Each structure stands twice: as structure tokens, then as C-alpha cells.
Amino acid sequence: MKPTAVIALGGNALLRRGDSPSFANQMQNVKLAVDAIVEISKKYKVVIVHGNGPQVGLLALQNLAYNKVAPYPLDVLGAESEGMIGYMLAQELQNRLPKVPVATLLTRIEVDPQDPSMLDPTKFVGPIYDQQEAAVMARQNNWIMKQDGEYMRRVVASPKPQTIVDKPAIDALLDARHIVICCGGGGIPVCKEEGNYRGVEGVIDKDLAATLLAKELNADKLLILTDADAVYLNWGTPEQTALRQVSTADLAQYDFPAGSMGPKVEAASDFANSGGRAYIGALDQGVDILDEKAGTCVHA
């Protein structure tokens, strides 16, 4: 039986920083992702989790453009992005692997509505802005903006995932030998009140959701693909150094940005400490990363 690999695709890997958020650009990057996934699927049972930061931010802007009704909440926009990106991935995978069943599952994930992130948002969504544009968008829409590299981006609450509500459906699809696309955008954040589920205004970090899923599936490997080719110390400076083989204990010594590499390192360390092996690297190097010829390998 094939081992199981959970692949987490970054939203910025599917829509690269500074790219026009067009369907054509996203589809081009989806094809690159599928190139890697097809090769990985030859050796592993594959479960795909994807990000949605740029996409859900774009949907929020489109949402604001029609001002005759109240804007849709973030959990609904997250579900829209999960369907949109899941559709593109599923269609391209099915075209490349016509004999392999592929399924996209809208996935609800339970969170704590009192999570500390609700008061201190860190999750980047939407496009980048310069300082002047960011100030205008923040004032007009009551958004919180934070520095993302040399630019500014909107940040929203990112509560930690606790329970995958639709896990039984994921199990059933894997048992039926599907490639499963699930927990997209980190999943749709919900909480339970008086026995009923309701949506939560936030966006779950997809890397933390992928780790929770990988642990619950007893997966062998977690592969986090992004727009960086490895984890770096002193990123963006002349002293930047790539970490290739690193233990969770060594990683714990360093601080990484909360809105970008921080959650990836946290997710990889969490999974490695649970007994698996975790990898972080570039979208087009997926096979080499799992073979430990590229990227960063995180081990306990």
C-alpha cells in the first residue's frame, strides 16, 4: 500500500506576489502545481490542502464593489474560494490522470470563537498595497493593514483549527482511492453554539489545518509548498541562509514572521514532533523536496 502524503499548496504559490489576480494566471500556476502532484501521486496516496489568501481577499474586494447588500462574511467567502480553487485543481488533475478519481470537498473546521487571534489579526489576505493605498483602503473599509515585506496587506483573524467536522467524508474518499482536495483555505471556520454550527468571521491558516489533517490521517509526510524554495534565516538580507536539514529543537530557537513563514515552521514542527517528516519548499520542486534533494526537511 502506498504511504500517504498531505500536500499544502500556498495561496501565494497559486497566485504569485504581484501577479494580476486573473483566472489565466492562477490556472498557469495550478498547472505547475499539478505537474508536481502527478509525480508525487506515483509513490503516495495524495491529499491536497490549498491556501486562499490572495483569492479570498480578491473576493472580499469584489464583494465590496456591490454595495446594495451587506458584504458576505469571511466564512462564506472562504467557502467560495475553496470551490473555485478546488475546481481548478480537480479539473487539471483529472485531465492529467483520467483513470484516477479526484474529489473536491468543502470542509468545515471547528474553531474557538474566543481564539486570541480574533483580537490580534495576523493572516494576510488580498493584494499588496503601497503605504498610501493601504491607508485609503483601511480608512474606507475599516480594515487592519500590516507590513508584508516592502508592501502592506490586509490582515484578518486566523483562529487555530481544532476539529475537522467533515473528516469522515475525507476517510471515505481516500478509502475509495480518490485524490482528495480538502480543507481548502484552511477550511471553513465554524463553531458550535447550543448544539448548532455557525460560521466564524476569520480565515484558518492552511498550514495548521494541513498539519491537523496529516496527524488525524496518520500521514507519512507533510509537504508545504510555497513561493520560497526553503526556510531561510535572515531572509532578505545579505546574510540570508537556507536551512536544509533542521530539527524541531533548532527551529524553536528562531522567530519567523507570523503572517508568512511562521505558521509553516510551526506546522512542520508540530507534524515532525508527532512522528512524521515535514518539508517546506517551492511549488515546482515537490518531488525533489520529498526526496530531500531540495527545500527544507524538518525532523524531530
Secondary structure as the mmCIF struct_conf table of DSSP 4:
data_model
#
loop_
_struct_conf.conf_type_id
_struct_conf.id
_struct_conf.beg_label_comp_id
_struct_conf.beg_label_asym_id
_struct_conf.beg_label_seq_id
_struct_conf.end_label_comp_id
_struct_conf.end_label_asym_id
_struct_conf.end_label_seq_id
STRN STRN1 THR A 4 LEU A 9
HELX_RH_AL_P HELX_RH_AL_P1 GLY A 11 LEU A 14
BEND BEND1 LEU A 15 LEU A 15
TURN_TY1_P TURN_TY1_P1 ARG A 17 GLY A 18
HELX_RH_AL_P HELX_RH_AL_P2 PHE A 23 SER A 41
TURN_TY1_P TURN_TY1_P2 LYS A 42 LYS A 43
BEND BEND2 TYR A 44 TYR A 44
STRN STRN2 LYS A 45 HIS A 50
HELX_RH_AL_P HELX_RH_AL_P3 GLY A 53 ALA A 65
TURN_TY1_P TURN_TY1_P3 ASN A 67 LYS A 68
BEND BEND3 VAL A 69 VAL A 69
HELX_LH_PP_P HELX_LH_PP_P1 ALA A 70 PRO A 73
HELX_RH_AL_P HELX_RH_AL_P4 LEU A 74 ARG A 96
TURN_TY1_P TURN_TY1_P4 PRO A 98 LYS A 99
BEND BEND4 VAL A 100 VAL A 100
STRN STRN3 VAL A 102 THR A 104
STRN STRN4 ARG A 108 GLU A 110
TURN_TY1_P TURN_TY1_P5 PRO A 113 GLN A 114
HELX_RH_3T_P HELX_RH_3T_P1 PRO A 116 MET A 118
TURN_TY1_P TURN_TY1_P6 LEU A 119 LEU A 119
BEND BEND5 ASP A 120 ASP A 120
STRN STRN5 LYS A 123 TYR A 129
HELX_RH_AL_P HELX_RH_AL_P5 GLN A 131 ASN A 141
TURN_TY1_P TURN_TY1_P7 ASN A 142 ASN A 142
STRN STRN6 ILE A 144 ASP A 148
TURN_TY1_P TURN_TY1_P8 GLY A 149 GLU A 150
STRN STRN7 TYR A 151 VAL A 156
HELX_LH_PP_P HELX_LH_PP_P2 PRO A 159 PRO A 161
STRN STRN8 THR A 163 ILE A 164
TURN_TY1_P TURN_TY1_P9 VAL A 165 ASP A 166
HELX_RH_AL_P HELX_RH_AL_P6 LYS A 167 ASP A 175
TURN_TY1_P TURN_TY1_P10 ALA A 176 ARG A 177
STRN STRN9 ILE A 179 ILE A 181
BEND BEND6 CYS A 183 CYS A 183
HELX_RH_3T_P HELX_RH_3T_P2 GLY A 184 GLY A 186
STRN STRN10 ILE A 188 GLU A 193
TURN_TY1_P TURN_TY1_P11 GLU A 194 GLY A 195
STRN STRN11 ASN A 196 GLY A 199
BEND BEND7 GLU A 201 GLY A 202
HELX_RH_AL_P HELX_RH_AL_P7 LYS A 206 GLU A 216
TURN_TY1_P TURN_TY1_P12 LEU A 217 ASN A 218
BEND BEND8 ASP A 220 ASP A 220
STRN STRN12 LYS A 221 THR A 226
BEND BEND9 ASP A 227 ALA A 230
STRN STRN13 VAL A 231 LEU A 233
BEND BEND10 ASN A 234 ASN A 234
TURN_TY1_P TURN_TY1_P13 TRP A 235 GLY A 236
BEND BEND11 THR A 237 THR A 237
TURN_TY1_P TURN_TY1_P14 PRO A 238 GLU A 239
STRN STRN14 THR A 241 LEU A 243
BEND BEND12 ARG A 244 ARG A 244
STRN STRN15 GLN A 245 SER A 247
HELX_RH_AL_P HELX_RH_AL_P8 THR A 248 LEU A 251
TURN_TY1_P TURN_TY1_P15 ALA A 252 GLN A 253
BEND BEND13 TYR A 254 TYR A 254
TURN_TY1_P TURN_TY1_P16 ALA A 258 SER A 260
HELX_RH_AL_P HELX_RH_AL_P9 MET A 261 ASN A 273
TURN_TY1_P TURN_TY1_P17 SER A 274 GLY A 275
STRN STRN16 ARG A 277 ALA A 282
HELX_RH_3T_P HELX_RH_3T_P3 LEU A 283 GLN A 285
HELX_RH_AL_P HELX_RH_AL_P10 GLY A 286 LEU A 290
TURN_TY1_P TURN_TY1_P18 ASP A 291 GLU A 292
BEND BEND14 LYS A 293 GLY A 295
STRN STRN17 THR A 296 HIS A 299
#
